[in-house]
Each structure stands twice: as C-alpha cells, then as structure tokens.
Amino acid sequence: MTVTVYATPTPKPAWAPVTHLARLMARLLDAELRDLPPMRRGWRKQLRLALRPMPRGGEDIAIVLARGALELDLLADLGALGRPHRHRAVWIIDSFDTQFLPPAPVLRGFDTIGFSQGYDRAHYERLFGTRALQLGWGSDALDLGAAACGAPAMAARPFDVLRVGRQPPAWEDDTRSEAACAAAGLRFHGRPPFAERPEAALPHLMGWYARTKFVIAHSNLAAPAPYTHPSKEYITARWTDALAAGASVAGCQPRSDLDLVDWPGATLDFDRIDLAENVAQLRAAVAERGPSAALNNHVQALRRLDWRWRIKALADRMGLHAPALEADLARLRQAIAAGQGALQDGPGQTRVS
C-alpha cells in the first residue's frame, strides 16, 4: 500500500502552518509528500476532471491538502489520481470560500471532503453527504507548543502584548501601539522578524508566541484585507498556534467561529477597535492573568487543537492504521495527563514533559 499526500509548496510565512501540517501528516501516515502542480485555472480542466472516471481498486490512498477551494482546479493536472485507489481524500483548509467550490461532479471521485468551519457543515453535507468531514484548524501543540519550544517557564513571559500579522489601522503602527502600552505599564513587542529559512518559520514564530501573554489578532471582519472573506469570519493559525504556545488571543474576535477555542481565558474580546480602550482592557487582563494561564492554554490546545486528532479522524475515515500516528497519539495523551496533573498541583508545577 502507498499513501501519497499532495500539497502546494510555498515559502510564504503565512502558509507555514499548512506546510508544517503537510510534512507532519506525511510522517505520521508513512506517506510520500508530493507537490501540487502550478495553478492554471480554467473551466475546461474542471470539465475534464468531472468527466474522467476515477477507478476504484487496489490499496493505495491519496490525500490532497488544498489551501482553498480554488486549488481544487489543480486536481485535473494530477494524473496519478486517475489510477485505481482504495480511498481519495481532499482537505480544504480555507473552506469558507464555498462560492469557489467546483461543481459537485468534479469531486465525485473523492471519498472524503474535509472542511474547516463548523458553520459550513450544512453546505458541505448538502453537496457531499456523508463524504463531508469537518477537520478544524489545529496546531502542532505537542512538538511546537509551550512545553517544547525552549521558551521561558510557562508563567514567566517577557512580553505582555505581541502584535502578529494583519491588523486594523488603530493597531497597525507598532511604534504607536508600543507607546500606548508603555503608558499603561505593559511590555509590547511589534511584528516579530521573519525566520531566515522558510522551514524554520513556524518554530520561530511559535517561540515568539511562547514569550508573550496576549497575542493581538482580530476577526477578518474587523481587520479586512483583499484576501479575506468579506462576510464570513474565522480563526486561523494565529489563534491555534498562539494558544498552543500558552498565549491568549486579544482583539475583536471572530465570534461565529470560536467553538474550538472557547475555554475561559483563551481569548479577550474587544467590543470595538479603539487603541486606548483596548489597551485598558489588556492592562486589566494582564493584572488578572493567573500563573497557570499559559499552562492551561497549552493543555487545552493539546486536548482540542493538536493536528494529530484531525489526522486521526481522517485516517479512521480512510480505514488506515498508522503506527507512527498511534505512537504520537500516545505521547500526546501522556503530555495531556502531565499537564492536567500540573494544573491540579498548583501554579508552582508548570512543567510539561
């Protein structure tokens, strides 16, 4: 049996979490990792894929990790998908762009269609029935989270507030934000420098998350950009990775997509974008933040956000037994138990091994 994972290679830091997911999935499923072909869209390609039969048979498995619905057009260029497979799956990361989904016949050769946001469940199930599978955003909390990134102790964080990524105008100027935070007695750090090598981008950023108490991240509706959805709001890796590293997330939150990160202390919701008012909320939240807050975020991320749970759900759907995945799940359960034990012992016990 051969398992193949297809993903788009990209050096862009924003997609580093997905690139890491592809590598992690390939390792845990003992799969070959292959590049998706370059993007060349066109309705003729969709038609060709819809009309081309995808034969069943054999033991091989193919998994396509698509960054968004538009990348499904690339499936027509994957000639390898035309040979017999026991199971074909596609996992759409930015699945909220349902307006770009191809006609249902284009994906009729796929046995599993993974999507991210729970609020789109009815849409995907209407199109694909029982083949639809929710695989929410996650993080490598086990190997890149707070207990593994070489950061200071869980509660000893040098920064109160960290700015990362897309921001509304009020939070875009790091010099202005730093001055406002300093006036409130808060230690602020602006946009972290990028890693020197693309493969180091995610561990580098996770290290920054693990040095702060609150990461500033706003809903795409509060901080829109040309590449975000204009009406659906959603969490991204900024939420899941920050929480895995023990930080909490502050900003105008994507309220309709917080079911994965809804434990107490995970987020600090701003009612509106106003730098002075937001800083006042942060000052109060930092003062109230307990010594076990970072550990609790990390443990909850292990329990609810680690990518291994998503990969396990996909493997079960495909009927695939993966020894490397089971070994990592055993490590994950051990880390959860150790973290929960440390939380019960009190704030002095902040180490998760």
C-alpha positions in Angstrom: 0.0 0.0 0.0 1.2 3.5 -0.9 -0.1 6.7 0.8 0.6 10.0 -1.0 0.0 13.5 0.3 -0.2 16.3 -2.2 0.3 19.9 -1.1 1.3 23.2 -2.6 4.9 24.2 -1.8 5.1 27.8 -0.7 7.8 29.9 1.1 5.2 32.4 2.3 5.4 32.7 6.1 1.6 32.9 6.3 1.2 29.4 5.0 4.0 27.9 7.2 1.4 26.2 9.5 -0.1 24.4 6.5 3.3 23.4 5.1 4.1 22.0 8.5 0.8 20.1 8.6 1.6 18.5 5.2 5.0 17.4 6.5 3.6 16.1 9.8 0.8 14.2 8.0 3.3 12.6 5.6 5.5 11.5 8.6 2.6 10.2 10.7 0.9 8.3 7.8 4.2 7.0 6.4 3.3 8.8 3.2 5.2 10.3 0.2 4.8 14.1 0.1 4.4 15.4 -3.4 3.9 18.9 -4.8 0.6 20.0 -6.3 1.2 21.4 -9.9 1.3 25.2 -10.5 -2.0 26.9 -10.6 -3.6 27.1 -14.1 -7.3 27.6 -13.7 -10.0 27.0 -16.3 -13.4 25.6 -16.7 -12.2 23.1 -19.3 -10.0 21.5 -16.7 -12.9 21.2 -14.3 -15.0 19.6 -17.0 -12.2 17.2 -17.8 -12.0 16.1 -14.2 -15.7 15.8 -13.9 -16.0 13.6 -16.9 -12.9 11.5 -16.2 -13.7 8.3 -14.3 -11.6 7.6 -11.2 -11.3 3.9 -10.9 -11.5 2.1 -7.5 -9.3 -0.8 -6.5 -6.0 -1.7 -5.0 -4.8 -0.4 -1.7 -3.3 3.0 -2.5 -4.5 6.2 -0.7 -4.3 9.7 -2.0 -4.7 12.8 0.2 -4.8 16.3 -1.3 -4.2 19.2 1.1 -5.7 22.2 -0.6 -5.2 25.7 0.8 -8.6 26.8 -0.6 -11.4 25.8 -2.9 -9.6 27.4 -5.9 -6.8 24.9 -5.6 -9.3 22.1 -6.4 -8.8 23.1 -10.1 -5.3 21.6 -9.8 -6.8 18.1 -9.4 -7.2 17.8 -13.2 -3.4 18.0 -13.5 -2.8 15.2 -11.0 -2.7 12.3 -13.5 -1.8 10.0 -10.6 -5.3 10.3 -9.3 -6.6 8.6 -12.4 -5.1 5.2 -11.4 -7.0 2.9 -9.1 -7.2 4.0 -5.4 -8.9 2.5 -2.4 -9.5 6.0 -1.0 -9.1 9.5 -2.2 -9.5 12.5 0.2 -9.2 16.2 -0.1 -8.8 18.5 2.9 -9.7 22.1 2.2 -8.1 24.5 4.7 -9.7 27.8 3.8 -13.0 26.0 3.2 -15.1 29.1 4.0 -14.8 30.2 0.3 -17.7 28.0 -0.7 -18.5 30.3 -3.6 -15.4 28.9 -5.3 -16.2 25.2 -4.9 -16.3 23.4 -8.2 -19.5 21.7 -9.3 -20.1 18.6 -7.2 -19.3 16.1 -10.1 -15.7 17.4 -10.1 -15.2 15.8 -6.7 -17.3 12.7 -7.2 -14.1 10.5 -7.3 -13.2 11.6 -3.8 -14.4 9.6 -0.8 -13.7 12.2 1.8 -14.0 16.0 1.5 -12.6 17.7 4.6 -13.6 21.3 5.6 -12.6 23.6 8.4 -15.5 25.7 9.7 -18.4 24.2 11.6 -20.9 26.8 10.4 -20.4 25.5 6.8 -21.3 21.9 7.8 -24.8 22.1 6.2 -23.4 23.4 3.0 -20.8 20.7 2.6 -23.2 17.9 3.7 -25.7 19.1 1.2 -23.1 18.9 -1.6 -21.3 15.8 -0.5 -23.4 13.9 2.0 -21.6 11.6 4.3 -18.4 12.2 2.4 -18.1 15.6 4.2 -15.8 15.6 7.3 -15.1 18.6 9.5 -11.4 18.9 10.2 -11.0 22.1 12.1 -7.9 24.4 12.4 -5.2 23.0 14.6 -1.6 23.3 15.7 1.3 21.1 16.5 0.8 21.7 20.2 2.8 18.5 21.1 6.1 19.3 19.4 6.0 23.0 18.9 3.8 24.2 21.8 4.9 25.9 25.0 6.4 22.8 26.5 8.7 22.2 23.6 9.8 25.5 22.1 12.6 26.3 24.5 10.8 29.4 25.8 10.9 30.7 29.4 8.8 28.9 32.1 5.1 28.8 31.4 4.3 31.8 33.6 7.5 33.9 33.1 6.9 35.7 29.8 8.9 38.8 29.0 6.1 40.4 26.9 2.5 41.3 27.8 1.4 42.0 24.3 2.6 40.8 20.9 1.5 42.1 17.5 1.5 39.5 14.7 0.1 39.7 11.2 -2.9 41.6 9.8 -4.2 44.5 11.9 -6.8 47.2 11.7 -5.5 50.8 11.3 -5.6 51.5 15.0 -3.1 48.6 15.7 -1.0 48.8 12.5 1.6 51.3 13.8 3.8 49.3 16.2 5.5 52.5 17.5 2.2 54.0 18.4 1.0 50.7 20.0 4.2 50.4 22.0 3.8 53.9 23.4 0.2 53.3 24.4 1.1 50.0 26.1 4.1 51.5 27.8 1.9 54.3 29.2 -0.3 51.6 30.7 2.7 49.7 32.2 2.5 46.9 29.5 5.5 45.4 27.7 4.7 45.4 24.0 6.6 43.9 21.1 5.8 44.7 17.4 5.8 42.4 14.4 8.5 39.8 15.0 11.3 39.4 12.4 10.9 36.6 9.9 12.9 33.5 10.1 15.9 33.2 7.8 14.8 29.9 6.3 11.2 29.0 5.3 11.3 25.7 7.1 12.1 27.5 10.3 9.3 30.0 10.0 6.7 28.2 12.2 9.1 27.1 15.1 10.5 30.7 15.0 7.0 32.2 15.4 5.9 29.7 18.0 8.9 30.8 20.0 7.7 34.4 20.0 4.1 33.3 20.9 5.6 31.5 23.9 7.3 34.6 25.2 4.1 36.6 25.5 0.8 36.7 27.4 -1.5 38.1 24.8 -1.2 38.0 21.0 -3.2 40.7 19.1 -5.4 39.1 16.4 -8.7 40.4 15.1 -11.5 38.9 13.1 -11.2 39.4 9.4 -14.4 41.4 9.5 -12.8 43.9 12.0 -9.5 43.9 10.1 -10.4 43.1 6.5 -8.0 42.7 3.6 -8.4 41.9 -0.1 -7.5 38.2 0.5 -10.0 37.7 3.4 -13.7 36.7 3.1 -16.0 39.8 3.2 -18.8 38.3 5.2 -17.7 35.1 7.0 -15.4 35.4 10.0 -13.0 32.6 11.0 -10.0 31.8 13.2 -6.6 30.9 11.7 -3.3 29.6 12.9 -2.7 32.8 14.7 -5.3 31.6 17.2 -4.5 27.9 17.4 -0.7 28.3 17.4 -0.7 31.2 19.9 -2.8 29.1 22.3 -0.6 26.0 21.8 2.3 28.2 22.9 0.4 29.2 26.0 -0.6 32.8 25.0 -4.1 34.1 24.9 -5.6 36.0 21.9 -6.9 39.5 22.2 -8.9 41.5 19.7 -12.3 41.8 18.1 -12.9 38.1 18.0 -14.5 36.1 15.1 -17.4 35.2 17.4 -19.1 32.8 14.9 -16.0 30.6 14.7 -14.8 30.3 18.3 -16.2 26.8 19.1 -12.7 25.3 19.0 -11.1 27.9 21.3 -14.0 28.7 23.7 -12.4 27.8 27.1 -12.1 30.5 29.7 -9.0 32.6 29.2 -8.4 31.6 25.6 -9.5 34.9 24.2 -10.0 38.5 25.2 -12.8 40.1 23.1 -12.7 43.8 22.3 -16.2 45.3 21.7 -14.7 47.7 19.2 -11.4 48.8 17.8 -10.1 51.7 19.9 -6.4 51.7 20.9 -6.8 53.4 24.2 -9.8 51.4 25.2 -8.2 48.1 24.0 -5.0 48.8 26.0 -7.1 49.5 29.1 -8.7 46.1 28.6 -5.3 44.5 28.2 -4.0 46.1 31.3 -6.8 44.7 33.3 -6.5 41.3 31.8 -2.7 41.1 32.4 -3.3 42.1 36.0 -5.9 39.3 36.4 -4.0 36.6 34.5 -3.1 33.8 36.9 0.2 31.9 37.0 -1.3 28.8 35.4 -3.0 30.6 32.5 -0.3 29.7 30.0 -0.2 26.1 31.1 -4.0 25.8 30.8 -4.0 27.2 27.3 -1.3 24.7 26.3 -3.1 21.8 27.8 -6.4 22.7 26.2 -4.6 23.1 22.9 -3.1 19.6 23.4 -6.6 18.3 24.1 -8.6 20.1 21.4 -6.3 21.6 18.8 -3.4 19.3 18.1 -3.3 18.3 14.4 -2.9 14.7 15.4 -6.5 14.5 16.4 -7.5 15.8 12.9 -5.1 13.3 11.2 -6.5 10.5 13.3 -10.1 11.4 12.3 -9.0 11.3 8.6 -7.1 8.1 9.0 -10.1 6.4 10.6 -12.4 7.6 7.8 -9.9 6.1 5.3 -9.6 2.8 7.3 -5.9 3.4 7.6 -3.9 2.1 10.6 -0.7 4.2 11.0 1.8 3.1 13.7 3.7 6.4 13.7 0.4 8.3 14.3 -0.6 5.9 17.1 2.8 6.4 18.8 2.4 10.2 18.6 -1.1 10.0 20.0 0.3 8.0 22.9 2.8 10.8 23.5 0.0 13.4 23.2 -2.1 11.6 25.8 0.9 11.5 28.2 1.5 15.2 27.7 -2.1 16.0 28.4 -2.1 13.8 31.6 1.1 15.5 32.8 -0.2 19.0 32.1 -3.5 18.3 33.8 -1.6 16.9 36.8 0.5 20.1 37.0 -2.7 22.2 36.9 -4.1 20.2 39.8 -0.9 20.5 41.8 -1.0 24.3 41.5 0.9 27.2 39.9 4.3 26.0 41.1 4.1 22.9 38.9 4.4 24.4 35.4 6.5 22.0 33.5 5.0 19.6 30.9 7.4 17.0 29.6 
